Amino acid sequence: MTKDLEKLAKSFNDLNKYEFGNVAIRALSQDDISTSVGALKQLASDFGNGADYEAFVDYTLSSEDGIKKASSVYGKKFREVIEGIQIGDLYGKRYNSILTSYLSGDNLSKAEKVLTDFKENTYGSIVKKYSQAEEILKSNTGNFTEDQKIEAKKTKDKYKSIVSLLNLLETAKYEELRPKAVKNSLKLQFNDYVDSLTRA
């Protein structure tokens, strides 16, 4: 295996490893703390059982601050990994099955074309360029010239279709993983309920 293939394999391994960190932070951003807890429990479970697992779960689930901190840490790890992967690789290993489950025929071809048009770009470079362009366009500080705003508009228009598609794909992936997090959260709640009966 070449170094590039090894690096790509490691990136996808890490992406899978921190996947539920992304679910946790997304759930938390929607004020859904119970799903965030379930996602963190799954993340810890995927890391493996044992003393580390128990310590992680006990520390994380013991307070809202612990939940927020762990969600932030592992959500950030997920972002760091995905931002370094090229769109062509993400399409082949992450997005293809999502697209084919929602689209077919000409609609599938159109979405695939958007991905292939940006296949050499990393996820992070696309998001960064689009965000910077949006920031310039929204700015009322007077720090940007009219020419910079015109360029920012061109950049935003160039990346709008891929950013919209990436957002849809990541939302679909989140919704695919979310039920497992919800199930973990409900399991914890049921166990807490039974424990409260034995303490009463």
C-alpha positions as CSV (number, residue, x, y, z in Angstrom):
1,M,0.0,0.0,0.0
2,T,1.4,3.4,-0.9
3,K,1.8,6.2,1.6
4,D,-1.2,8.1,0.1
5,L,-3.4,5.1,0.3
6,E,-2.3,4.4,3.9
7,K,-3.0,8.0,4.8
8,L,-6.4,7.8,3.2
9,A,-7.2,4.6,4.9
10,K,-6.2,6.1,8.3
11,S,-8.4,9.2,7.6
12,F,-11.4,7.0,6.9
13,N,-10.7,4.9,10.0
14,D,-10.5,8.1,12.1
15,L,-13.7,9.4,10.4
16,N,-15.5,6.3,11.5
17,K,-13.9,6.4,14.9
18,Y,-15.1,9.9,15.6
19,E,-18.4,9.7,13.8
20,F,-20.5,9.7,16.9
21,G,-18.6,12.8,18.2
22,N,-20.1,14.6,15.2
23,V,-23.5,13.3,16.1
24,A,-23.0,14.4,19.7
25,I,-22.0,18.0,18.8
26,R,-24.8,18.3,16.2
27,A,-27.4,17.1,18.7
28,L,-26.1,19.5,21.3
29,S,-26.3,22.4,18.8
30,Q,-30.0,21.5,18.6
31,D,-30.4,21.5,22.4
32,D,-30.9,17.7,22.2
33,I,-28.7,16.8,25.2
34,S,-30.1,13.2,25.6
35,T,-29.1,12.3,22.0
36,S,-25.7,13.9,22.6
37,V,-25.3,11.6,25.7
38,G,-26.4,8.6,23.6
39,A,-23.9,9.5,20.9
40,L,-21.1,9.8,23.4
41,K,-22.0,6.5,24.9
42,Q,-21.7,4.9,21.5
43,L,-18.4,6.7,20.9
44,A,-17.1,5.3,24.1
45,S,-18.4,1.8,23.3
46,D,-16.7,1.9,19.9
47,F,-13.4,2.8,21.6
48,G,-13.7,-0.5,23.5
49,N,-14.9,-1.7,26.9
50,G,-12.8,-1.8,30.1
51,A,-11.6,0.7,32.7
52,D,-11.1,3.5,30.1
53,Y,-14.6,3.1,28.8
54,E,-16.1,3.2,32.3
55,A,-14.1,6.2,33.3
56,F,-15.0,8.0,30.1
57,V,-18.7,7.3,30.6
58,D,-18.7,8.1,34.3
59,Y,-16.9,11.4,33.8
60,T,-18.8,12.5,30.7
61,L,-22.3,11.6,31.8
62,S,-21.8,12.9,35.3
63,S,-22.5,16.6,34.4
64,E,-23.8,18.8,31.6
65,D,-20.3,20.4,31.4
66,G,-18.7,16.9,30.8
67,I,-21.2,16.2,28.1
68,K,-20.6,19.6,26.4
69,K,-16.8,19.2,26.7
70,A,-16.7,15.7,25.3
71,S,-19.1,16.6,22.5
72,S,-16.9,19.5,21.6
73,V,-13.6,17.6,21.7
74,Y,-14.8,14.6,19.6
75,G,-16.9,16.7,17.3
76,K,-13.8,18.8,16.6
77,K,-11.7,15.6,16.0
78,F,-14.3,14.5,13.4
79,R,-14.2,17.9,11.7
80,E,-10.4,17.9,11.6
81,V,-10.4,14.5,9.8
82,I,-13.2,15.2,7.3
83,E,-11.8,18.6,6.4
84,G,-8.6,17.0,5.2
85,I,-10.3,14.5,2.8
86,Q,-10.8,15.2,-0.9
87,I,-14.4,15.2,-2.2
88,G,-13.7,12.5,-4.7
89,D,-12.6,10.2,-1.8
90,L,-15.6,11.1,0.3
91,Y,-17.9,10.4,-2.6
92,G,-16.4,7.0,-3.2
93,K,-16.4,5.9,0.5
94,R,-19.0,7.9,2.3
95,Y,-21.5,9.7,0.1
96,N,-22.2,7.2,-2.7
97,S,-24.6,5.0,-0.8
98,I,-26.4,8.0,0.6
99,L,-26.9,9.6,-2.8
100,T,-28.1,6.3,-4.4
101,S,-30.6,5.8,-1.6
102,Y,-32.2,9.2,-2.3
103,L,-31.6,9.9,-6.0
104,S,-31.8,8.0,-9.3
105,G,-31.5,8.7,-13.0
106,D,-30.8,12.2,-14.1
107,N,-31.1,13.6,-10.6
108,L,-28.4,11.2,-9.4
109,S,-26.2,12.2,-12.4
110,K,-26.6,15.9,-11.6
111,A,-25.6,15.4,-8.0
112,E,-22.7,13.2,-8.9
113,K,-21.4,15.8,-11.4
114,V,-21.3,18.4,-8.6
115,L,-19.2,16.1,-6.5
116,T,-16.9,15.2,-9.4
117,D,-16.4,18.8,-10.4
118,F,-14.9,19.4,-7.0
119,K,-13.3,16.0,-6.5
120,E,-9.7,17.3,-6.1
121,N,-10.7,19.8,-3.4
122,T,-10.7,18.9,0.2
123,Y,-13.9,19.3,2.3
124,G,-12.2,21.8,4.5
125,S,-10.9,24.0,1.6
126,I,-14.4,24.2,0.1
127,V,-16.0,25.1,3.4
128,K,-13.3,27.7,4.2
129,K,-13.5,29.5,0.9
130,Y,-17.3,29.6,1.0
131,S,-17.3,30.8,4.6
132,Q,-14.7,33.5,3.9
133,A,-16.7,34.7,0.9
134,E,-19.9,34.9,3.0
135,E,-18.1,36.8,5.7
136,I,-16.9,39.4,3.3
137,L,-20.4,39.8,1.7
138,K,-22.1,40.1,5.1
139,S,-19.5,42.6,6.5
140,N,-20.6,46.1,7.2
141,T,-17.2,47.2,8.7
142,G,-15.9,48.9,5.6
143,N,-12.8,46.7,5.7
144,F,-13.4,45.2,2.2
145,T,-13.3,47.0,-1.1
146,E,-16.0,46.7,-3.8
147,D,-13.7,44.6,-5.9
148,Q,-13.2,42.2,-2.9
149,K,-17.0,41.9,-2.5
150,I,-17.4,41.2,-6.2
151,E,-14.7,38.4,-6.0
152,A,-16.4,37.1,-2.8
153,K,-19.8,36.9,-4.7
154,K,-18.1,34.9,-7.5
155,T,-16.5,32.6,-4.9
156,K,-19.8,32.1,-3.1
157,D,-21.6,31.4,-6.4
158,K,-18.9,28.9,-7.4
159,Y,-19.1,26.9,-4.2
160,K,-22.8,27.2,-3.4
161,S,-23.9,24.0,-5.1
162,I,-21.2,21.8,-3.5
163,V,-21.7,23.3,0.0
164,S,-25.4,22.8,-0.2
165,L,-24.9,19.2,-1.3
166,L,-22.3,18.5,1.4
167,N,-24.7,19.9,4.0
168,L,-27.5,17.6,2.7
169,L,-25.1,14.6,2.7
170,E,-23.9,15.2,6.2
171,T,-27.5,15.8,7.5
172,A,-28.5,12.4,5.9
173,K,-25.5,10.7,7.6
174,Y,-26.4,12.3,10.9
175,E,-30.0,11.1,10.6
176,E,-28.7,7.6,9.7
177,L,-26.6,7.4,12.9
178,R,-29.0,9.3,15.2
179,P,-31.3,6.4,16.0
180,K,-28.4,4.5,17.6
181,A,-27.6,7.5,19.8
182,V,-31.3,7.8,20.8
183,K,-31.5,4.1,21.7
184,N,-28.4,4.4,23.9
185,S,-29.9,7.5,25.6
186,L,-33.2,5.7,26.2
187,K,-31.3,2.6,27.6
188,L,-29.5,4.9,30.1
189,Q,-32.8,6.5,31.1
190,F,-34.5,3.2,31.6
191,N,-31.6,2.0,33.7
192,D,-31.7,5.2,35.8
193,Y,-35.4,4.7,36.3
194,V,-35.0,1.1,37.5
195,D,-32.1,2.2,39.8
196,S,-34.3,4.9,41.3
197,L,-36.9,2.2,42.2
198,T,-34.3,0.1,44.0
199,R,-33.1,3.2,45.9
200,A,-36.7,4.2,46.9
